[in-house]
Amino acid sequence: LESPSAWRGFVAYLFLALAIDGVGCMSLALPGLGEVADLAWAPLSAGAVRHIFDSNMWAGLNFLEEMLPFTDIIPTATLAWTFKYWPFILAACHRAIPSVRSREK
């Protein structure tokens, strides 16, 4: 948590996950054509999630989410990021939110 490179990686992977989910959601703006675009985006998105988060499970969920109609709103890549970095997220929140015990001293 003290390392600047850890913070850069943490934030960079968050932006990548948000970008993957954002591109997937863009197909909602194209009624009819968007679902066809998902057919092309699903394998690319799943491959990116597999490569970034090193998880076949999240890649498979991402692929299914992109292939199934009307499920684009589910942020699968961001959920994968949260699953991977939850200890880091807790540590960051613990440092950002002052503890009640520290104020009582």
HELIX and SHEET records of a PDB file:
HELIX    1   1 PRO A    4  MET A   26  1                                  23    
HELIX    2   2 SER A   27  ALA A   29  5                                   3    
HELIX    3   3 LEU A   33  PHE A   53  1                                  21    
HELIX    4   4 ASN A   56  MET A   67  1                                  12    
HELIX    5   5 THR A   76  ALA A   96  1                                  21    
HELIX    6   6 VAL A  100  GLU A  104  1                                   5    
END                                                                             
